[in-house]
Amino acid sequence: MPRPRRLSGDDVLAILVQHGFNVHSQRGSHVKLRRVTSAGSIQTLTIPRHRELDPGTLHAIFRQASRFVPEDELHRDFFTE
């Protein structure tokens, strides 16, 4: 698997906002993102808003987001080629 990019929490937020998520709430350094599908289901992700995310954390966010967004669309934003 390609190496994950070095991204901050704000970078990840910007990527997920491009895929239709909106900031729902924040508690401390963690931001809850939410989007409602046309079928009415609610999709929620929680992102730490840290200066730089650890590679394992970034990979976990990628796996969770892949449940809602096609993996190939996220791959180019999260990983180096």
C-alpha positions in Angstrom: 0.0 0.0 0.0 1.3 3.5 -0.7 2.5 5.7 2.1 0.0 8.0 3.7 0.6 11.7 3.2 1.5 13.9 6.1 -1.8 15.7 6.8 -3.1 17.9 9.6 -6.6 17.6 11.0 -7.6 20.7 9.1 -6.4 19.1 5.8 -8.5 16.0 6.5 -11.5 18.3 7.3 -11.1 20.1 4.0 -11.0 16.8 2.1 -14.1 15.4 3.7 -16.0 18.7 3.3 -15.4 18.3 -0.4 -17.2 15.0 -0.2 -20.3 16.5 1.3 -19.6 16.3 5.0 -20.3 19.3 7.3 -19.0 20.3 10.7 -21.6 19.2 13.2 -19.9 19.9 16.5 -16.6 20.1 18.2 -15.5 19.0 21.6 -11.9 19.9 22.5 -9.7 19.0 19.6 -12.1 16.6 18.0 -14.5 17.6 15.3 -17.7 15.6 14.4 -18.5 15.7 10.7 -21.9 14.6 9.5 -23.8 14.3 6.3 -27.3 13.1 5.5 -27.9 11.0 2.4 -30.8 11.3 0.0 -32.2 8.2 1.6 -32.2 10.0 5.0 -29.4 8.0 6.7 -26.9 10.0 8.8 -23.2 9.4 8.3 -20.9 10.6 11.0 -17.1 10.8 11.3 -14.9 12.1 14.1 -11.6 13.8 13.2 -8.9 15.0 15.6 -7.9 18.5 14.8 -4.2 18.1 15.4 -1.3 19.8 13.7 -0.1 16.6 12.2 -1.9 13.2 12.3 0.0 10.0 12.9 0.0 7.6 9.9 -2.0 5.0 11.8 -4.7 7.6 12.7 -4.8 8.8 9.2 -5.2 5.3 7.9 -8.0 4.6 10.4 -9.9 7.8 9.3 -9.4 6.6 5.7 -11.0 3.2 6.5 -13.9 4.8 8.3 -14.5 7.4 5.5 -14.3 4.6 2.9 -17.6 3.2 4.3 -19.3 6.4 3.0 -17.2 7.7 0.1 -15.7 5.5 -2.7 -12.2 4.4 -1.8 -10.7 5.5 -5.1 -11.9 9.1 -4.6 -10.3 9.3 -1.2 -7.1 7.4 -2.1 -5.6 10.3 -4.1 -6.1 12.7 -1.2 -4.8 10.5 1.6 -1.9 8.6 0.0 1.1 9.4 -2.1 1.3 7.7 -5.5 
